[in-house]
Amino acid sequence: MIVITIVLFIVSLLLIWKGSDWLTDSMIPVAKKLGTSY
């Protein structure tokens, strides 16, 4: 569980660093895999 938390934290920092456009582009395939509309 600790590893998952660390990974999520790093990913969050990268998303904030890259910006909202990159965030949206990268979340679209993830959202499709999860079966949710983004």
Secondary structure, DSSP 8 states (H G I E B T S, - for coil): -HHHHHHHHHHHHHHHHH-HHHHHHHHHHHHHHHT---
